[in-house]
Amino acid sequence: MIEDGATILDIGGYSTRPNAANIELNEELRRTIPAIKSIVKEFPKVCISIDTFRSQVAKAAVEAGASMINDISGGNLDSKMFETLADLNVPYILMHSKGNPQTMQQLTDYEDIMLEMIAYFEQKIYQLNQLGVKDIILDPGFGFAKTIEQNYFILKNMEEFKVLERPILVGISR
């Protein structure tokens, strides 16, 4: 991937697809930290993002060489994530979702999805700014607590996120 031009590698050890099995913290660490160390050793200039919702994994990954945190939960699944992020002082990908991988597909009811997502991002950005975190990238979370129809609606209305004045990362699988 690096030889093909990839500039950021997103390394994760916990599948977040709908209904994915839960794995223990130590297993996630075992899956990610050696990989990060190996990539950093072989390709020291590549930017590595750790894809985790666990603050302990985020901390260990940054110590191993990751330079960005990609959190599908927006800090909702680990109460220490924002505090840890502030201490690490690395860019943060803040995704919109509800629930966890085991429950998110049952949490797709919204009165006004765009308004609710913008309010969610505003609240999270405020919390992060209060802790001194400024480098925040927003991810609408396509497929996370959203139906296919909602995904297309969000994609069609992406310009509404401009009000948040943050870069947007769009991750669309398959």
Secondary structure, DSSP 8 states (H G I E B T S, - for coil): -TTTT--EEEEESS--STT-----HHHHHHHHHHHHHHHHHH-TTSEEEEE-S-HHHHHHHHHHT--EEEETTTTSS-TTHHHHHHHHT--EEEE---S-TTTGGG----SSHHHHHHHHHHHHHHHHHHTT---EEEE--TTSS--HHHHHHHHHTGGGGGGG-S-B------
